[in-house]
Amino acid sequence: MHFQLYKDSIGQWRWRLVASNWKTIADSAESYWNKQDCLAGIQLVKGSYNAPVYE
């Protein structure tokens, strides 16, 4: 399981949580202007889980 960090069609940052079978199991409900804000959103969901973040 891992997080993917990406830019959407209007250039804002989003994230998705992908399971080991490559299916998306969660995604950001909003987009972020700043990459750091998107990473902070991942941390809120991530809690203490150690899923890596890929861009």
DSSP file (Angstrom, degrees, kcal/mol; ACC not computed):
  #  RESIDUE AA STRUCTURE BP1 BP2  ACC     N-H-->O    O-->H-N    N-H-->O    O-->H-N    TCO  KAPPA ALPHA  PHI   PSI    X-CA   Y-CA   Z-CA
    1    1 A M              0   0    0      0, 0.0     2,-0.3     0, 0.0    18,-0.2   0.000 360.0 360.0 360.0 139.6    0.0    0.0    0.0
    2    2 A H  E     -A   18   0A   0     16,-2.3    16,-3.2    49,-0.2     2,-0.4  -0.980 360.0-114.0-153.6 163.0    1.3    3.5   -0.8
    3    3 A F  E     -Ab  17  53A   0     49,-3.2    51,-2.9    -2,-0.3     2,-0.5  -0.818  22.7-152.4 -98.6 141.6    0.2    7.1   -1.4
    4    4 A Q  E     -Ab  16  54A   0     12,-3.0    12,-1.8    -2,-0.4     2,-0.5  -0.969   4.3-160.0-113.3 131.4    0.5    8.7   -4.8
    5    5 A L  E     +A   15   0A   0     49,-3.3     2,-0.3    -2,-0.5    10,-0.2  -0.934  27.3 152.0-108.1 129.0    1.0   12.5   -4.9
    6    6 A Y  E     -A   14   0A   0      8,-2.6     8,-2.9    -2,-0.5     2,-0.4  -0.965  44.0-108.2-152.9 165.6    0.1   14.1   -8.3
    7    7 A K  E     -A   13   0A   0     -2,-0.3     6,-0.2     6,-0.2    24,-0.0  -0.838  34.3-139.0 -99.0 138.2   -1.2   17.2  -10.0
    8    8 A D    >   -     0   0    0      4,-3.0     3,-1.8    -2,-0.4    -1,-0.1  -0.110  39.6 -78.7 -84.8-171.9   -4.7   17.3  -11.4
    9    9 A S  T 3  S+     0   0    0      1,-0.3    -1,-0.1     2,-0.1    -2,-0.0   0.688 131.2  47.8 -66.7 -19.2   -5.9   18.7  -14.7
   10   10 A I  T 3  S-     0   0    0      2,-0.1    -1,-0.3     0, 0.0    -3,-0.0   0.272 121.8-102.6-105.2  11.7   -5.9   22.3  -13.3
   11   11 A G  S <  S+     0   0    0     -3,-1.8     2,-0.3     1,-0.3    -2,-0.1   0.614  77.5 130.9  85.2  13.6   -2.4   22.0  -11.8
   12   12 A Q        -     0   0    0      1,-0.1    -4,-3.0    22,-0.0    -1,-0.3  -0.684  59.8-103.5 -98.7 157.0   -3.4   21.6   -8.2
   13   13 A W  E     +AC   7  32A   0     19,-3.1    19,-2.5    -2,-0.3     2,-0.3  -0.534  42.2 167.4 -82.4 141.4   -2.0   18.8   -5.9
   14   14 A R  E     -A    6   0A   0     -8,-2.9    -8,-2.6    -2,-0.2     2,-0.3  -0.923  17.2-148.9-141.2 166.0   -3.9   15.7   -4.9
   15   15 A W  E     -A    5   0A   0     -2,-0.3    13,-2.4   -10,-0.2     2,-0.3  -0.949   6.6-169.0-135.0 158.2   -3.2   12.4   -3.3
   16   16 A R  E     -AD   4  27A   0    -12,-1.8   -12,-3.0    -2,-0.3     2,-0.6  -0.990  20.1-133.7-143.3 147.9   -4.6    8.8   -3.5
   17   17 A L  E     -AD   3  26A   0      9,-3.1     8,-3.0    -2,-0.3     9,-1.2  -0.913  25.9-163.3-102.5 122.1   -4.0    5.8   -1.4
   18   18 A V  E     -AD   2  24A   0    -16,-3.2   -16,-2.3    -2,-0.6     6,-0.2  -0.905   9.3-137.8-113.6 130.0   -3.4    2.7   -3.6
   19   19 A A    >   -     0   0    0      4,-2.8     3,-2.1    -2,-0.5   -17,-0.0  -0.245  35.5 -97.5 -76.8 170.4   -3.6   -0.9   -2.3
   20   20 A S  T 3  S+     0   0    0      1,-0.3    -1,-0.1     2,-0.1    -2,-0.0   0.683 125.7  59.8 -65.7 -17.0   -1.1   -3.6   -3.2
   21   21 A N  T 3  S-     0   0    0      2,-0.2    -1,-0.3     0, 0.0     3,-0.1   0.241 120.2-111.0 -92.4  13.3   -3.5   -4.8   -6.0
   22   22 A W  S <  S+     0   0    0     -3,-2.1     2,-0.4     1,-0.3    -2,-0.1   0.611  74.3 135.5  69.2  17.6   -3.2   -1.3   -7.5
   23   23 A K        -     0   0    0      1,-0.0    -4,-2.8     2,-0.0     2,-0.4  -0.791  59.9-118.2 -93.7 139.0   -6.8   -0.3   -6.7
   24   24 A T  E     +D   18   0A   0     -2,-0.4    -6,-0.2    -6,-0.2     3,-0.1  -0.612  34.0 173.8 -74.3 126.5   -7.4    3.1   -5.3
   25   25 A I  E     +     0   0A   0     -8,-3.0     2,-0.3    -2,-0.4    -7,-0.2   0.560  65.8   8.1-111.8 -12.6   -8.9    2.8   -1.9
   26   26 A A  E     -D   17   0A   0     -9,-1.2    -9,-3.1     2,-0.0    -1,-0.4  -0.970  61.6-178.2-159.7 153.7   -9.0    6.5   -0.8
   27   27 A D  E     -D   16   0A   0     -2,-0.3   -11,-0.2   -11,-0.3     2,-0.2  -0.968  39.9 -82.4-148.9 166.8   -8.3    9.9   -2.4
   28   28 A S        -     0   0    0    -13,-2.4    10,-0.0    -2,-0.3    14,-0.0  -0.507  27.0-152.3 -71.3 135.5   -8.2   13.5   -1.5
   29   29 A A  S    S+     0   0    0     -2,-0.2     2,-0.3     2,-0.0    -1,-0.2   0.610  81.1  34.7 -81.6 -12.6  -11.7   15.1   -1.5
   30   30 A E  S    S-     0   0    0    -17,-0.0     2,-0.3     2,-0.0    -2,-0.0  -0.902  80.0-120.7-135.6 163.9  -10.1   18.4   -2.3
   31   31 A S        -     0   0    0     -2,-0.3     2,-0.4   -17,-0.1   -17,-0.2  -0.729  23.5-141.0-103.6 160.0   -7.2   19.8   -4.2
   32   32 A Y  B     -C   13   0A   0    -19,-2.5   -19,-3.1    -2,-0.3     6,-0.0  -0.953  11.5-151.3-124.5 137.9   -4.3   21.8   -2.7
   33   33 A W  S    S+     0   0    0     -2,-0.4     2,-0.4   -21,-0.2    -1,-0.1   0.874  87.3  52.7 -70.8 -37.4   -2.5   24.8   -4.2
   34   34 A N  S  > S-     0   0    0      1,-0.1     4,-1.6   -21,-0.1     3,-0.2  -0.822  74.2-141.0-107.0 139.4    0.7   23.9   -2.3
   35   35 A K  H  > S+     0   0    0     -2,-0.4     4,-2.4     1,-0.2     5,-0.2   0.882 104.6  56.8 -60.5 -39.8    2.5   20.6   -2.3
   36   36 A Q  H  > S+     0   0    0      1,-0.2     4,-2.0     2,-0.2    -1,-0.2   0.866 104.4  52.2 -62.6 -36.7    3.2   20.9    1.5
   37   37 A D  H  > S+     0   0    0      2,-0.2     4,-1.8     1,-0.2    -1,-0.2   0.883 109.0  50.5 -66.0 -37.7   -0.5   21.3    2.2
   38   38 A C  H  X S+     0   0    0     -4,-1.6     4,-1.9     2,-0.2    -2,-0.2   0.915 109.5  50.2 -65.3 -43.2   -1.2   18.1    0.3
   39   39 A L  H  X S+     0   0    0     -4,-2.4     4,-2.0     1,-0.2    -2,-0.2   0.867 108.1  53.5 -62.8 -36.1    1.5   16.3    2.2
   40   40 A A  H  X S+     0   0    0     -4,-2.0     4,-1.6     2,-0.2    -1,-0.2   0.878 106.1  53.4 -65.7 -37.0   -0.1   17.6    5.4
   41   41 A G  H  X S+     0   0    0     -4,-1.8     4,-1.4     1,-0.2    -2,-0.2   0.884 107.1  51.6 -63.0 -39.0   -3.4   16.1    4.3
   42   42 A I  H  X S+     0   0    0     -4,-1.9     4,-3.4     1,-0.2     3,-0.2   0.916 106.3  54.5 -62.5 -43.0   -1.7   12.7    3.7
   43   43 A Q  H  X S+     0   0    0     -4,-2.0     4,-2.0     1,-0.2    -1,-0.2   0.850 103.7  55.7 -62.0 -34.1   -0.4   12.9    7.3
   44   44 A L  H  < S+     0   0    0     -4,-1.6    -1,-0.2     1,-0.2    -2,-0.2   0.896 117.1  35.4 -64.0 -39.3   -3.9   13.4    8.7
   45   45 A V  H  < S+     0   0    0     -4,-1.4    -2,-0.2    -3,-0.2    -1,-0.2   0.872 115.2  56.6 -79.1 -39.6   -5.0   10.2    7.0
   46   46 A K  H >< S+     0   0    0     -4,-3.4     3,-2.3     1,-0.2     2,-0.2   0.856  71.9 166.9 -64.7 -39.8   -1.8    8.3    7.4
   47   47 A G  T 3< S-     0   0    0     -4,-2.0    -1,-0.2     1,-0.3    -2,-0.1  -0.413  75.9 -22.0  58.1-121.5   -1.7    8.6   11.2
   48   48 A S  T 3  S+     0   0    0     -2,-0.2    -1,-0.3     2,-0.0     2,-0.1   0.381 106.0 118.0-101.1   3.5    1.0    6.2   12.4
   49   49 A Y    <   -     0   0    0     -3,-2.3    -3,-0.0    -4,-0.1    -4,-0.0  -0.477  60.5-141.3 -72.0 142.8    0.8    3.9    9.3
   50   50 A N        +     0   0    0     -2,-0.1    -1,-0.1   -48,-0.0    -3,-0.1  -0.115  42.3 149.7-100.4  36.0    4.1    3.8    7.4
   51   51 A A        -     0   0    0     -5,-0.1   -49,-0.2     1,-0.1    -5,-0.0  -0.513  47.0-120.6 -68.0 132.1    2.9    3.8    3.8
   52   52 A P        -     0   0    0      0, 0.0   -49,-3.2     0, 0.0     2,-0.5  -0.279  16.8-131.6 -70.3 161.0    5.4    5.4    1.5
   53   53 A V  E     -b    3   0A   0    -51,-0.2     2,-0.3   -49,-0.0   -49,-0.2  -0.972  23.0-171.6-116.2 125.9    4.5    8.5   -0.6
   54   54 A Y  E      b    4   0A   0    -51,-2.9   -49,-3.3    -2,-0.5   -52,-0.0  -0.892 360.0 360.0-116.5 147.8    5.4    8.6   -4.3
   55   55 A E              0   0    0     -2,-0.3    -1,-0.1   -51,-0.2   -51,-0.1   0.363 360.0 360.0-111.4 360.0    5.2   11.4   -6.7
